Amino acid sequence: MSLIAAANAYIDKDFLSIRRRLFALLKSVFPEWTDDTLKDITTLIVELFSWVADILFFYQDRQAREAFLKTAQIRKSVLNIVKLVGYKPTGQRAGTVVETFSLAAAAAGPVTLVKGTKVYTAEITTPIAYQLLADLVIPAGTTSTTATVEHSEFQQDVALSTNLPNQSFVLRRTPYIEGSASLTAADGEYVEVEDLIESGASDRHFTATIDANNRVTIRTGNGSNGAIPQGTVTIDYKTGGGATGRLDENTLTKIPGSFTDSFGNPVTISVT
């Protein structure tokens, strides 16, 4: 390459620029060669190498961009970069709203809507659903009450502990709502922590690591840093959230199903 000028333009890495430099190199070594038409086999070989180099430079530049926070486009790259400085990005969150539940007429007994009861938008094909996070009771003699509903869905995974240290459980459903996991084993309830470094041998702790696809891996201790879960492991968590849950006021207006008061009398419920 010393036979031709150095390439100071570092952006000249496309097919035509590479082809031009290769022809310049060939002519500097073989000045008598002048047939650079398409029918010449040398031209075919030069263009083949130029095409391969163009592709390699494309992926090289793309990988280089993923190494910097300002230019990275892949979520996995961003997670890896900020991990170097100890920063944890905010994960998936779910919208919440106060919903009013109204009876057509006061009931003789209290009306209970169980945790997980859903209210929907009016769309026929793809309605957006919010759910009750706790049981809601409309007292007897009253016609309405309010409660918080969330754009989420309750999930549960069940596994059997191997009784080995450093167990991991990959949650089956996505997108995971950050901070929603709770773990229960035969030896009791476990609490989520940032890491297990300061966990004692009997501390029932676990960590939740979210990957680029919002899939979560639950990890438990090794008997020295965090306890080892015993028996059946039950993990409750929530999925959903995201931008699809951004709704205008008075759009959660449907509550399907039939309802009764504590005496079994049917009641009609509407929501706003």
C-alpha positions as CSV (number, residue, x, y, z in Angstrom):
1,M,0.0,0.0,0.0
2,S,3.0,2.3,0.2
3,L,2.9,2.5,-3.6
4,I,-0.2,4.7,-3.4
5,A,-1.2,7.6,-1.2
6,A,-2.5,6.8,2.2
7,A,-6.3,7.0,2.7
8,N,-6.8,10.0,4.9
9,A,-10.6,10.1,4.3
10,Y,-11.7,7.4,6.8
11,I,-15.3,7.5,5.5
12,D,-14.2,6.3,2.0
13,K,-15.2,2.7,2.8
14,D,-18.0,2.2,0.3
15,F,-17.9,-0.1,-2.8
16,L,-16.9,2.6,-5.3
17,S,-14.2,4.1,-3.1
18,I,-12.6,0.7,-2.4
19,R,-12.9,-0.2,-6.1
20,R,-11.1,3.0,-7.0
21,R,-8.2,2.4,-4.6
22,L,-7.8,-1.1,-5.7
23,F,-7.5,-0.1,-9.3
24,A,-5.0,2.6,-8.4
25,L,-2.9,0.0,-6.6
26,L,-3.1,-2.4,-9.5
27,K,-2.0,0.3,-12.0
28,S,0.9,1.3,-9.7
29,V,2.2,-2.2,-9.8
30,F,1.3,-3.1,-13.4
31,P,1.4,0.2,-15.3
32,E,1.0,-1.8,-18.6
33,W,-2.4,-3.1,-17.6
34,T,-5.1,-0.9,-19.0
35,D,-8.1,-3.1,-19.6
36,D,-10.4,-2.3,-16.7
37,T,-13.6,-3.0,-18.6
38,L,-16.4,-5.2,-17.2
39,K,-15.4,-8.1,-19.5
40,D,-12.0,-8.4,-17.9
41,I,-11.5,-11.1,-15.2
42,T,-9.4,-8.7,-13.2
43,T,-12.2,-6.2,-13.0
44,L,-14.5,-9.0,-11.8
45,I,-12.0,-10.0,-9.0
46,V,-11.5,-6.4,-8.0
47,E,-15.2,-5.8,-7.7
48,L,-15.7,-9.0,-5.8
49,F,-13.2,-7.9,-3.2
50,S,-14.7,-4.4,-3.1
51,W,-18.1,-5.8,-2.4
52,V,-16.8,-8.0,0.4
53,A,-14.9,-5.1,1.9
54,D,-17.9,-2.9,1.7
55,I,-20.0,-5.4,3.7
56,L,-17.2,-5.9,6.3
57,F,-16.8,-2.1,6.8
58,F,-20.5,-1.7,7.2
59,Y,-20.6,-4.2,10.1
60,Q,-17.4,-2.8,11.6
61,D,-18.9,0.6,11.7
62,R,-22.1,-0.7,13.1
63,Q,-20.3,-2.5,15.9
64,A,-18.3,0.6,16.7
65,R,-21.4,2.7,17.0
66,E,-22.8,0.2,19.6
67,A,-19.8,0.9,21.8
68,F,-20.9,4.4,22.6
69,L,-23.9,5.6,24.5
70,K,-24.7,8.5,22.1
71,T,-24.8,6.3,19.0
72,A,-25.9,2.9,20.3
73,Q,-29.2,1.7,18.8
74,I,-29.6,-1.8,20.3
75,R,-31.0,-1.9,23.9
76,K,-28.6,-4.6,24.9
77,S,-25.7,-2.3,24.0
78,V,-27.1,0.5,26.1
79,L,-27.6,-1.9,29.1
80,N,-24.0,-3.1,28.8
81,I,-22.5,0.4,28.5
82,V,-24.4,1.9,31.6
83,K,-23.6,-1.2,33.6
84,L,-19.9,-0.2,33.5
85,V,-20.7,2.9,35.6
86,G,-23.1,1.2,37.9
87,Y,-26.3,2.7,36.4
88,K,-29.5,0.6,36.1
89,P,-32.0,2.0,33.5
90,T,-35.6,2.1,34.4
91,G,-37.5,-0.9,33.1
92,Q,-41.0,-1.5,31.9
93,R,-43.6,0.5,33.9
94,A,-47.4,0.2,33.9
95,G,-49.9,3.1,33.8
96,T,-52.4,3.4,36.7
97,V,-55.6,5.4,36.9
98,V,-58.5,5.9,39.3
99,E,-61.6,4.3,38.1
100,T,-65.2,4.8,39.3
101,F,-67.3,1.7,39.7
102,S,-71.1,2.4,39.9
103,L,-74.2,0.3,40.5
104,A,-77.4,1.0,38.7
105,A,-79.1,0.8,42.1
106,A,-78.0,0.3,45.7
107,A,-77.6,-3.4,46.5
108,A,-79.0,-5.1,49.6
109,G,-75.5,-6.5,50.4
110,P,-71.9,-5.6,49.7
111,V,-70.7,-6.2,46.1
112,T,-67.1,-7.5,45.9
113,L,-65.0,-7.3,42.8
114,V,-62.0,-9.6,43.1
115,K,-58.4,-8.7,42.5
116,G,-57.6,-9.0,38.8
117,T,-61.0,-7.9,37.6
118,K,-60.5,-6.1,34.3
119,V,-61.9,-3.0,32.7
120,Y,-61.5,-2.3,29.0
121,T,-61.6,0.4,26.4
122,A,-64.5,0.3,23.9
123,E,-62.6,-1.1,20.9
124,I,-64.0,-4.3,19.6
125,T,-61.0,-6.0,18.1
126,T,-58.0,-5.0,20.4
127,P,-59.3,-3.3,23.6
128,I,-56.8,-2.1,26.2
129,A,-57.3,-3.8,29.6
130,Y,-56.6,-2.5,33.1
131,Q,-57.0,-4.6,36.2
132,L,-57.8,-4.2,39.9
133,L,-54.7,-4.6,42.1
134,A,-56.8,-5.6,45.1
135,D,-60.3,-6.7,46.0
136,L,-62.9,-3.9,45.8
137,V,-66.0,-3.8,47.9
138,I,-69.0,-1.5,47.2
139,P,-70.8,-1.4,50.5
140,A,-74.5,-2.1,50.8
141,G,-76.7,0.9,50.4
142,T,-74.1,2.8,48.3
143,T,-74.0,3.1,44.5
144,S,-70.4,3.9,43.7
145,T,-66.8,3.8,44.8
146,T,-63.4,4.3,43.3
147,A,-60.3,2.1,43.0
148,T,-56.9,2.2,41.3
149,V,-56.6,0.0,38.2
150,E,-53.3,-0.8,36.4
151,H,-52.3,-1.6,32.8
152,S,-50.9,-5.0,33.8
153,E,-51.7,-8.7,34.1
154,F,-50.9,-11.1,37.0
155,Q,-48.6,-14.0,36.1
156,Q,-47.3,-17.0,38.1
157,D,-44.5,-19.4,37.4
158,V,-43.9,-22.5,39.5
159,A,-40.7,-24.6,39.6
160,L,-39.1,-27.1,41.9
161,S,-35.9,-26.2,43.7
162,T,-32.8,-28.3,43.0
163,N,-31.5,-27.5,46.4
164,L,-28.3,-26.4,44.7
165,P,-26.5,-23.0,45.1
166,N,-27.0,-20.2,42.6
167,Q,-30.3,-21.3,41.1
168,S,-31.8,-19.3,38.3
169,F,-35.4,-19.1,37.0
170,V,-36.3,-17.5,33.7
171,L,-39.8,-16.1,33.8
172,R,-41.9,-17.3,30.9
173,R,-43.9,-14.3,30.0
174,T,-43.0,-10.8,28.9
175,P,-42.9,-7.8,29.0
176,Y,-42.0,-7.9,32.7
177,I,-43.0,-4.9,34.8
178,E,-40.0,-3.9,36.9
179,G,-40.1,-4.6,40.6
180,S,-43.3,-6.7,40.5
181,A,-41.7,-10.2,41.2
182,S,-42.3,-12.0,44.5
183,L,-40.9,-15.4,45.3
184,T,-42.2,-17.9,47.8
185,A,-40.6,-21.3,48.6
186,A,-41.2,-24.0,51.2
187,D,-38.9,-22.2,53.6
188,G,-40.7,-18.8,53.3
189,E,-41.0,-15.6,51.3
190,Y,-38.0,-14.1,49.5
191,V,-37.3,-10.4,49.1
192,E,-35.8,-8.8,46.0
193,V,-32.4,-7.0,46.5
194,E,-30.0,-5.2,44.2
195,D,-27.4,-7.9,44.6
196,L,-26.5,-10.7,46.9
197,I,-23.0,-9.5,48.0
198,E,-24.1,-8.4,51.5
199,S,-26.7,-11.1,51.9
200,G,-26.1,-13.5,54.8
201,A,-26.4,-17.3,54.7
202,S,-30.0,-17.3,56.0
203,D,-31.2,-14.2,54.2
204,R,-34.1,-15.1,51.9
205,H,-33.1,-12.8,49.0
206,F,-33.2,-12.9,45.2
207,T,-32.2,-10.7,42.3
208,A,-34.1,-10.0,39.1
209,T,-32.1,-9.3,36.0
210,I,-33.9,-7.8,32.9
211,D,-32.4,-8.5,29.5
212,A,-32.8,-6.6,26.2
213,N,-36.0,-8.4,25.4
214,N,-37.6,-7.6,28.8
215,R,-37.2,-11.2,29.8
216,V,-36.3,-11.7,33.5
217,T,-33.9,-14.1,35.2
218,I,-34.5,-14.6,38.9
219,R,-31.4,-15.7,40.8
220,T,-31.1,-17.0,44.4
221,G,-28.2,-17.4,46.8
222,N,-25.5,-20.0,47.3
223,G,-25.9,-20.7,51.0
224,S,-23.2,-18.1,51.9
225,N,-24.6,-15.1,50.2
226,G,-28.3,-15.6,50.3
227,A,-30.3,-18.7,51.3
228,I,-31.0,-21.6,48.9
229,P,-34.8,-22.0,48.3
230,Q,-36.3,-25.3,49.3
231,G,-39.2,-27.3,47.8
232,T,-41.7,-25.7,45.4
233,V,-40.7,-22.2,44.2
234,T,-43.6,-19.9,43.2
235,I,-42.9,-16.7,41.5
236,D,-45.7,-14.1,41.1
237,Y,-45.1,-11.1,38.8
238,K,-46.8,-8.8,36.4
239,T,-46.5,-8.2,32.7
240,G,-47.8,-5.4,30.5
241,G,-47.3,-1.7,30.7
242,G,-45.5,0.4,28.1
243,A,-46.7,3.2,25.8
244,T,-49.9,1.3,24.7
245,G,-51.4,2.0,28.1
246,R,-51.5,5.8,27.6
247,L,-55.2,6.5,27.3
248,D,-57.4,9.5,27.2
249,E,-59.8,10.3,30.1
250,N,-63.0,8.4,30.1
251,T,-61.9,5.6,27.8
252,L,-62.0,2.7,30.2
253,T,-65.7,2.2,30.1
254,K,-66.4,-1.5,29.8
255,I,-66.5,-4.2,32.5
256,P,-67.7,-7.5,31.1
257,G,-69.1,-10.3,33.2
258,S,-72.0,-10.8,35.6
259,F,-71.9,-9.7,39.2
260,T,-73.9,-10.3,42.4
261,D,-74.1,-8.9,45.9
262,S,-73.3,-11.0,49.0
263,F,-76.9,-12.4,48.9
264,G,-76.6,-13.6,45.3
265,N,-78.8,-10.8,43.9
266,P,-77.6,-9.8,40.4
267,V,-76.3,-6.2,40.1
268,T,-75.4,-4.1,37.1
269,I,-72.0,-2.3,37.2
270,S,-70.7,0.5,35.0
271,V,-67.3,2.1,35.0
272,T,-65.8,5.5,34.1
